[in-house]
């Protein structure tokens, strides 16, 4: 065979399909587009490789990082260095990988030039870029790891689910708590009846508060984009607005054009395990209340500084469940079963700025509490922990990071922990709270038709407009 006659991924995919023609072999053994022998490493590329992206890529340095894409490589380099300006100990392997990888500002150019060489892509951009990049990557046969929230809108989430099904690639959403053993143990306690039937969930986070501003207007002053920032590529499908440091770096989460606020940011962690354990499905009714949006004239431009959202899950005739969300420093009522000397808020991050958040499941016989990522689960009354210490293990444990679980799945060595078939309905549930916030009215959602029969005008918030050159 001429080496130039067929690209690496096509050959590997064809080999797997040929094998499948000889015998019935599970797809997770054969892989799919981009499959390699388990002894091989994956060719990985990243889009958005500073900030959270650096954390994701750092977990994958055992693989072959062939390309990195970012609109601000100066910030990427800063992320990898300590206060003295030297490469931080925890990032030395990643720094070396980044130095050796091809660099791009525009992921579309990277795909054009290196698409045949990339087996898997890690997308850690602002929310508004997730869908357009992930869809193109999947259509090119790449496995995809996409940070949470999976998408900026519900229509985008559905589109990614359909594309993943059509392309048969390995997918993963980046809510790492889904892989953590603590959250799996908490679910097993509930399944074993530790707190009895659960009818109510409360989840809360301090964000935004000191993390990024919300409820603010657009800046009045003007700024020129630094020469090292590709501002037009940051905007991507979002409306064209002048550069300002109010948007980048990181403050983008608070703006409607780019982020989904605290619920989109932290909901994938805080409601994940309850959504999983109770098989909640689509909510039947959602409503939100908040402090004011940040406005530009009559147009909302930044998410409110604090919100509450209530979800009702009918659960197809099973016992209904109510889920309450609080952010911006708001907290739920203190559960009666919580001992007086136990704080509702735990400091779970000792580095500045302080962070706190948690979830409480209210059952008929007691309560379960855990921290943001499903960690540190505890039962009250406390004697329940001893009583259910031998609850049977019902969920497999994953001996790898969330990112490496995805990489191993790409190589046919594992099943992905949080594939799009689970991540999409979870994302839709989170984003329905955001839709209700924008609509300003209770919503009765029909998940099958993706419609809102009681408030059709609110359906405009299920999708978005795309700037020329950036379509889904």
C-alpha positions as CSV (number, residue, x, y, z in Angstrom):
1,X,0.0,0.0,0.0
2,X,1.3,3.5,-0.9
3,X,1.8,5.4,2.4
4,X,0.1,8.5,0.9
5,X,-2.9,6.7,-0.4
6,X,-4.9,6.5,2.8
7,X,-4.8,8.5,6.0
8,X,-4.0,7.0,9.4
9,X,-7.5,7.3,10.9
10,X,-9.3,6.0,7.8
11,X,-7.0,3.0,7.8
12,X,-7.6,2.2,11.4
13,X,-11.3,2.7,11.1
14,X,-11.4,0.4,8.1
15,X,-9.4,-2.2,9.9
16,X,-11.9,-2.2,12.8
17,X,-14.8,-2.5,10.4
18,X,-13.1,-5.4,8.6
19,X,-12.6,-7.2,11.9
20,X,-16.3,-6.6,12.7
21,X,-17.2,-8.4,9.5
22,X,-15.6,-11.6,10.7
23,X,-17.2,-11.9,14.1
24,X,-19.5,-10.0,16.4
25,X,-17.3,-7.8,18.6
26,X,-18.5,-5.1,20.9
27,X,-17.9,-1.5,19.6
28,X,-16.0,-0.6,22.8
29,X,-13.4,-3.2,21.8
30,X,-13.2,-2.1,18.2
31,X,-13.3,1.6,18.9
32,X,-14.5,3.7,16.1
33,X,-13.1,6.6,14.1
34,X,-9.6,7.2,15.4
35,X,-9.3,3.7,17.0
36,X,-5.8,2.5,17.8
37,X,-4.3,-0.6,19.4
38,X,-4.4,-0.1,23.2
39,X,-0.6,-0.1,23.4
40,X,-0.5,3.1,21.2
41,X,-0.9,6.7,22.3
42,X,-3.5,9.0,21.0
43,X,-2.8,12.0,18.9
44,X,-4.5,14.7,21.0
45,X,-5.2,18.4,20.1
46,X,-6.6,21.1,22.4
47,X,-8.7,24.2,21.7
48,X,-8.5,26.6,24.6
49,X,-5.4,25.3,26.3
50,X,-4.8,27.8,29.1
51,X,-7.0,28.1,32.3
52,X,-9.2,25.0,32.6
53,X,-7.8,23.8,29.3
54,X,-4.3,23.5,30.8
55,X,-5.8,21.3,33.6
56,X,-7.5,19.0,31.1
57,X,-4.4,18.7,28.8
58,X,-2.1,18.2,31.8
59,X,-4.0,15.0,32.6
60,X,-3.3,13.8,29.1
61,X,0.5,14.2,28.8
62,X,0.9,10.4,28.6
63,X,-0.7,10.9,25.1
64,X,0.9,12.6,22.1
65,X,-0.2,16.3,22.1
66,X,0.3,17.2,18.4
67,X,-1.4,20.6,18.3
68,X,-2.7,23.3,20.5
69,X,-5.0,26.2,19.7
70,X,-5.6,29.4,21.6
71,X,-6.4,33.0,21.0
72,X,-4.0,34.2,23.7
73,X,-0.8,32.2,24.1
74,X,0.7,34.7,26.4
75,X,-1.9,33.8,29.0
76,X,-1.3,30.1,28.3
77,X,2.3,30.5,29.1
78,X,1.5,32.5,32.3
79,X,-0.8,29.6,33.4
80,X,2.1,27.2,33.4
81,X,4.5,29.3,35.4
82,X,4.9,30.0,39.1
83,X,5.2,33.3,40.9
84,X,9.0,33.4,40.1
85,X,8.2,33.0,36.4
86,X,9.6,29.5,36.1
87,X,7.6,26.6,34.8
88,X,5.6,25.2,37.7
89,X,6.6,21.7,38.8
90,X,3.1,20.3,38.0
91,X,3.2,21.6,34.5
92,X,6.7,20.7,33.2
93,X,5.6,17.8,31.1
94,X,2.7,19.9,29.6
95,X,5.1,22.8,28.9
96,X,7.4,20.5,27.0
97,X,4.4,19.1,25.1
98,X,3.1,22.6,24.2
99,X,6.6,23.6,23.0
100,X,6.7,20.6,20.7
101,X,3.1,20.9,19.4
102,X,2.0,22.8,16.4
103,X,0.3,26.1,17.4
104,X,-2.8,27.7,16.0
105,X,-5.1,30.6,16.8
106,X,-8.0,29.4,14.6
107,X,-9.1,25.8,15.2
108,X,-10.6,25.7,11.7
109,X,-7.2,26.2,10.2
110,X,-5.8,23.5,12.6
111,X,-8.5,21.1,11.4
112,X,-7.8,21.9,7.7
113,X,-4.1,21.3,8.1
114,X,-3.9,18.5,10.7
115,X,-7.3,16.9,10.8
116,X,-6.1,13.6,9.5
117,X,-3.4,13.5,12.2
118,X,-5.7,14.2,15.2
119,X,-7.5,11.3,16.9
120,X,-9.1,13.2,19.8
121,X,-9.8,16.9,20.6
122,X,-10.2,18.5,24.0
123,X,-12.4,21.6,23.8
124,X,-12.0,24.0,26.8
125,X,-13.1,27.3,25.3
126,X,-15.8,29.6,26.5
127,X,-19.2,28.1,26.3
128,X,-20.3,29.8,23.1
129,X,-17.6,28.0,21.0
130,X,-18.1,24.5,22.3
131,X,-20.8,23.4,19.8
132,X,-19.4,24.7,16.6
133,X,-15.9,23.2,17.3
134,X,-17.2,19.9,18.6
135,X,-19.6,19.3,15.7
136,X,-16.9,19.9,13.1
137,X,-14.5,17.7,15.0
138,X,-17.0,14.8,15.2
139,X,-17.9,15.1,11.5
140,X,-14.1,14.7,10.8
141,X,-14.0,11.5,12.8
142,X,-12.4,12.9,15.9
143,X,-13.3,11.8,19.4
144,X,-14.2,14.7,21.5
145,X,-13.9,15.8,25.2
146,X,-15.9,19.0,25.8
147,X,-15.8,21.0,29.0
148,X,-19.0,21.7,30.9
149,X,-21.5,23.1,30.2
150,X,-21.6,21.0,27.0
151,X,-23.1,23.9,25.0
152,X,-24.4,27.4,25.3
153,X,-28.0,26.5,24.2
154,X,-30.3,23.5,24.3
155,X,-30.6,23.3,20.5
156,X,-26.8,23.0,20.3
157,X,-26.8,20.2,22.8
158,X,-29.4,18.2,20.8
159,X,-27.3,18.8,17.7
160,X,-24.2,17.4,19.3
161,X,-26.1,14.4,20.5
162,X,-27.3,13.7,17.0
163,X,-23.9,14.2,15.5
164,X,-22.3,11.9,18.0
165,X,-24.8,9.2,17.2
166,X,-24.2,9.6,13.5
167,X,-20.4,9.6,13.7
168,X,-20.0,6.9,16.4
169,X,-17.1,8.7,18.1
170,X,-16.2,8.5,21.8
171,X,-17.5,11.5,23.7
172,X,-17.1,12.9,27.2
173,X,-18.3,16.1,29.0
174,X,-15.8,17.5,31.4
175,X,-17.7,17.2,34.7
176,X,-14.9,15.3,36.5
177,X,-17.0,14.6,39.6
178,X,-18.9,12.1,37.5
179,X,-15.8,9.8,37.6
180,X,-14.9,10.4,41.3
181,X,-15.6,7.5,43.6
182,X,-17.1,9.6,46.3
183,X,-20.1,10.5,44.2
184,X,-20.6,6.9,43.2
185,X,-20.6,5.8,46.8
186,X,-23.2,8.5,47.7
187,X,-25.5,7.2,44.9
188,X,-25.1,3.6,46.2
189,X,-26.2,4.8,49.7
190,X,-29.4,6.3,48.2
191,X,-30.1,3.2,46.1
192,X,-29.7,1.0,49.2
193,X,-32.3,3.1,51.0
194,X,-30.1,4.9,53.5
195,X,-32.3,8.1,53.5
196,X,-35.5,6.6,52.2
197,X,-37.4,7.9,49.2
198,X,-36.1,11.3,48.0
199,X,-38.5,14.0,47.0
200,X,-36.4,17.1,47.3
201,X,-32.9,18.2,46.3
202,X,-31.1,21.5,47.1
203,X,-27.9,22.6,45.4
204,X,-26.0,25.8,45.8
205,X,-22.8,27.6,44.9
206,X,-21.1,30.9,45.8
207,X,-20.4,31.7,42.2
208,X,-20.2,34.3,40.7
209,X,-19.5,36.5,43.8
210,X,-15.7,36.9,43.8
211,X,-15.1,34.7,40.8
212,X,-16.4,37.0,38.0
213,X,-18.9,39.9,37.8
214,X,-22.5,39.5,36.8
215,X,-25.4,42.0,36.9
216,X,-23.2,44.6,35.2
217,X,-23.6,46.8,32.1
218,X,-21.1,46.8,29.3
219,X,-18.0,48.9,29.9
220,X,-18.2,52.6,28.9
221,X,-14.5,53.0,28.1
222,X,-12.8,51.6,25.0
223,X,-9.7,49.4,24.9
224,X,-7.5,48.2,22.0
225,X,-7.0,44.5,21.9
226,X,-3.4,43.5,22.8
227,X,-1.4,42.5,19.7
228,X,-1.1,38.9,21.0
229,X,-4.9,38.4,21.4
230,X,-6.9,37.2,18.4
231,X,-10.1,38.9,19.5
232,X,-12.2,38.1,16.4
233,X,-11.5,34.4,17.0
234,X,-12.5,34.8,20.6
235,X,-15.9,36.2,19.5
236,X,-16.4,33.3,17.1
237,X,-20.2,32.9,16.5
238,X,-21.1,35.7,19.1
239,X,-22.0,39.3,18.1
240,X,-19.1,41.6,17.1
241,X,-18.2,43.8,20.1
242,X,-15.0,45.7,20.8
243,X,-12.3,44.0,22.9
244,X,-12.4,44.8,26.6
245,X,-10.7,43.2,29.6
246,X,-14.2,43.0,31.1
247,X,-14.7,40.0,28.8
248,X,-11.3,38.4,28.6
249,X,-9.6,36.8,30.4
250,X,-12.1,34.5,32.3
251,X,-14.7,37.2,33.0
252,X,-16.6,35.9,30.0
253,X,-18.7,33.6,32.1
254,X,-20.9,36.4,33.3
255,X,-21.9,37.7,29.8
256,X,-24.9,36.3,27.9
257,X,-23.0,36.2,24.6
258,X,-20.3,33.8,25.9
259,X,-21.3,32.1,29.1
260,X,-24.3,30.6,31.0
261,X,-23.7,32.1,34.4
262,X,-23.3,30.1,37.6
263,X,-25.9,27.5,36.8
264,X,-24.3,26.6,33.5
265,X,-20.9,26.7,35.1
266,X,-21.5,24.6,38.3
267,X,-24.8,22.8,37.7
268,X,-23.0,20.0,35.8
269,X,-21.2,19.2,39.1
270,X,-23.8,20.0,41.7
271,X,-26.9,18.4,40.3
272,X,-25.1,15.6,38.4
273,X,-25.3,12.8,41.0
274,X,-28.9,13.4,42.0
275,X,-29.8,13.6,38.3
276,X,-28.0,10.3,37.8
277,X,-29.2,8.4,40.9
278,X,-32.9,9.4,40.6
279,X,-33.1,9.1,36.8
280,X,-34.8,12.4,36.7
281,X,-35.1,12.8,32.9
282,X,-36.5,16.1,31.6
283,X,-38.2,18.5,34.0
284,X,-41.8,19.0,33.5
285,X,-41.8,22.6,34.9
286,X,-39.1,25.2,35.6
287,X,-39.1,28.7,36.9
288,X,-36.4,31.1,38.0
289,X,-36.1,34.4,40.0
290,X,-33.1,36.6,40.3
291,X,-31.6,40.0,41.1
292,X,-31.5,42.3,38.0
293,X,-29.7,41.4,34.8
294,X,-27.0,43.7,33.6
295,X,-28.5,45.9,30.9
296,X,-27.6,47.8,27.8
297,X,-30.7,49.9,27.2
298,X,-33.5,47.4,27.1
299,X,-31.3,44.5,26.3
300,X,-29.9,42.1,29.0
301,X,-26.1,41.7,28.5
302,X,-24.9,40.0,31.7
303,X,-26.5,37.4,33.9
304,X,-27.9,38.4,37.3
305,X,-25.6,38.4,40.3
306,X,-27.8,35.9,42.2
307,X,-30.6,33.5,41.2
308,X,-32.8,30.7,42.4
309,X,-34.3,28.1,40.1
310,X,-37.0,25.5,40.9
311,X,-37.4,22.3,38.8
312,X,-40.3,19.9,39.0
313,X,-39.7,16.4,37.7
314,X,-42.8,14.3,37.1
315,X,-40.7,11.2,36.4
316,X,-43.3,9.4,34.3
317,X,-45.7,8.4,37.1
318,X,-43.0,7.6,39.7
319,X,-42.7,9.7,42.9
320,X,-42.1,13.4,41.7
321,X,-38.9,15.2,42.7
322,X,-38.3,18.9,43.3
323,X,-34.8,20.3,42.7
324,X,-33.9,23.8,44.0
325,X,-30.8,25.8,42.8
326,X,-29.2,28.8,44.5
327,X,-26.2,30.9,43.5
328,X,-24.5,34.2,44.2
329,X,-24.4,33.5,47.9
330,X,-28.0,32.4,48.4
331,X,-28.5,29.3,50.5
332,X,-31.2,26.8,51.0
333,X,-33.1,26.4,54.3
334,X,-31.1,24.5,56.9
335,X,-32.3,20.8,56.9
336,X,-33.9,19.7,60.2
337,X,-31.8,16.5,60.3
338,X,-28.5,18.5,60.2
339,X,-26.9,18.6,63.7
340,X,-26.5,22.1,65.1
341,X,-22.8,21.8,65.2
342,X,-22.4,20.9,61.6
343,X,-22.1,23.9,59.2
344,X,-24.2,24.0,56.1
345,X,-21.3,25.6,54.2
346,X,-17.9,23.9,54.1
347,X,-14.8,25.6,52.9
348,X,-13.7,23.2,50.2
349,X,-10.9,25.2,48.6
350,X,-8.3,26.8,50.8
351,X,-6.7,28.8,47.9
352,X,-8.0,32.3,47.2
353,X,-10.7,33.1,46.3
354,X,-12.5,30.9,48.7
355,X,-15.1,28.6,47.1
356,X,-18.1,26.8,48.6
357,X,-21.0,24.9,47.3
358,X,-22.9,21.7,48.0
359,X,-25.9,19.5,47.5
360,X,-28.4,18.1,50.0
361,X,-30.8,15.3,49.3
362,X,-33.8,15.3,51.6
363,X,-35.2,11.8,52.1
364,X,-38.0,10.5,54.3
365,X,-35.5,8.9,56.7
366,X,-32.6,11.4,56.7
367,X,-30.4,13.5,54.5
368,X,-27.4,13.1,52.3
369,X,-24.9,16.0,51.8
370,X,-21.9,16.2,49.5
371,X,-19.5,18.9,48.2
372,X,-19.4,20.4,44.8
373,X,-18.0,17.4,42.9
374,X,-19.8,14.7,44.8
375,X,-17.0,14.6,47.3
376,X,-17.1,14.1,51.0
377,X,-20.6,12.5,51.1
378,X,-22.1,12.3,54.6
379,X,-25.4,11.0,56.0
380,X,-27.5,12.6,58.8
381,X,-28.5,11.4,61.3
382,X,-24.9,10.3,61.6
383,X,-25.7,6.8,62.7
384,X,-26.9,6.1,59.1
385,X,-23.2,6.1,57.9
386,X,-22.4,3.2,60.2
387,X,-25.6,1.4,59.4
388,X,-25.0,1.6,55.6
389,X,-21.2,1.2,55.7
390,X,-21.6,-2.1,53.9
391,X,-24.0,-0.9,51.3
392,X,-23.3,-3.0,48.2
393,X,-21.2,-1.6,45.4
394,X,-23.4,-1.2,42.4
395,X,-21.4,1.3,40.2
396,X,-17.9,0.4,38.8
397,X,-15.0,2.5,40.1
398,X,-12.7,4.1,37.5
399,X,-9.0,3.9,38.2
400,X,-8.1,6.9,36.0
401,X,-8.8,10.6,35.8
402,X,-11.9,11.8,34.0
403,X,-9.7,12.9,31.1
404,X,-7.8,9.6,30.9
405,X,-11.0,7.7,31.2
406,X,-12.0,9.4,27.9
407,X,-8.6,8.7,26.4
408,X,-8.8,5.0,27.4
409,X,-12.3,4.8,25.9
410,X,-10.9,6.2,22.6
411,X,-8.4,3.3,22.6
412,X,-11.1,0.7,23.4
413,X,-9.9,0.1,26.9
414,X,-12.8,1.6,28.8
415,X,-16.3,3.0,28.6
416,X,-16.5,6.8,28.8
417,X,-17.8,8.0,32.1
418,X,-20.0,10.8,30.9
419,X,-20.8,10.4,27.2
420,X,-23.1,12.8,25.4
421,X,-26.1,10.4,25.7
422,X,-26.0,11.2,29.4
423,X,-24.4,14.7,29.3
424,X,-27.0,16.2,26.9
425,X,-30.1,15.7,29.0
426,X,-28.2,16.9,32.1
427,X,-27.1,20.0,30.1
428,X,-30.6,20.6,28.9
429,X,-31.9,20.5,32.4
430,X,-29.3,23.0,33.6
431,X,-29.9,25.3,30.6
432,X,-33.7,25.2,31.1
433,X,-33.1,27.2,34.3
434,X,-31.2,29.7,32.2
435,X,-34.1,29.8,29.7
436,X,-36.6,30.3,32.4
437,X,-34.5,33.2,33.8
438,X,-34.5,34.9,30.4
439,X,-38.2,34.2,29.7
440,X,-39.3,35.5,33.1
441,X,-42.2,33.0,33.4
442,X,-42.7,29.4,34.5
443,X,-42.0,27.0,31.7
444,X,-43.7,23.6,31.0
445,X,-41.2,21.8,28.9
446,X,-41.8,19.1,26.4
447,X,-38.4,17.4,26.1
448,X,-39.4,15.1,23.3
449,X,-40.4,17.9,20.9
450,X,-38.1,20.4,22.5
451,X,-40.9,22.9,22.9
452,X,-42.5,25.0,25.6
453,X,-46.3,24.8,25.0
454,X,-47.3,27.2,27.7
455,X,-44.9,29.9,26.6
456,X,-44.0,29.6,23.0
457,X,-42.2,32.9,23.0
458,X,-39.6,31.4,25.4
459,X,-38.5,29.0,22.7
460,X,-36.3,31.7,21.2
461,X,-34.0,31.1,24.1
462,X,-33.5,27.4,23.2
463,X,-31.3,28.5,20.3
464,X,-29.2,31.5,19.2
465,X,-28.1,33.5,16.2
466,X,-24.6,32.9,14.7
467,X,-22.3,35.5,13.3
468,X,-21.5,35.2,9.6
469,X,-18.8,32.5,9.0
470,X,-19.8,30.6,12.2
471,X,-22.7,28.3,11.7
472,X,-23.8,25.1,13.4
